[in-house]
Amino acid sequence: MYGKLLFVAGLGVGYLVGTSRGRKDYEVLRRRASEIWLDPRVQRAAKQATDAVEKNVPMGEKVTEAVDAATTSARANVRPSGSAAAS
């Protein structure tokens, strides 16, 4: 059952990425996700979660640093909105 669900999700992602209409839908989804992530309430909750991990989990600071490094690396590899690769 899980495999079928994953397959259907893959088809949906393929549709979104593979069609011009899907690309527009993807951009709307990506923009909305970015707006949600940058919302001050979400950032406060993320900060509270980070603080809780640092306080309560052994080596929490090292985990937080690793996550921060991975996030920075991922952001460096993402194209800014509006830039398109030449096809």
N, C-alpha and C positions, 0 to 999 in steps of 0.2 A: 504494500500500500504506500509506504513512504517513497519507494522508488517511482511509482506512478505519479505521485504528487510532485516530486522533484522533476520528472520528465515534463509534466504540464507547465511547471514554473519555467523550465528552460525554454519551452516553446513560446511562452509569453515574452520572455526576455528577448528571444530571437526575433519575434515580431516587432517589438519596440525598437530594437537596434537596426533591424533590416529594412524598415520602410520609412518613407519620408514622413508619413503621418505618425508613425511610431516614434520617429526621431523627435518630432515636435512634442509628442506626449512625454517622451523621456526627458526632454529639456524642462517641461513644466514640472514634472515629478522631481527632477534634480533641484530646480530652483526652490520648490516648496520645501524639500528636505533641508536645503541650506537655510531657508528662512526660519524653519523650526529649530534647527541646531543653534542658530545665532540668537534666538530669543533669550532675553536675560533670565527668564524663569528656568529655561532648560539649562543654561550655563550655571545658574545657582545650584540646581539639583546635581549637575555633573560635579561641581566643586564639592558639594556635601558628600557625594559618593566617594570622590577621591580622598577627601579628608578622613572619612570613615575607614577606608582601606589603609591609609597610612597609619592611622591610630590603632587599628584592631588586628591587622594581618601582619604576621612576621614577614619581614622583608618587603612590606608594602611600599616603601619608598623606592626600592629598586624596581619593583613591578611598575610603579607609576612612571619612573624615569624611562623604562623600556617602552611603555605605551606612548609616552610623549615623543620619544625618538622615532618610533614607528609612524606616528601620526605626522610628524614633521617630514619624514621621508616620503610618505604617501602623498602629502600635499604638494611636495616638490615635483612629483611625477604626474600630477593631474593638469591637463590643459585648462587654461582659464576659459570661462564661458565666452562664447562668441568666436573663438579661434577654431578653424576647421582645417583638418589635414587635407592636403592635396590628394585627389583621387586620380 
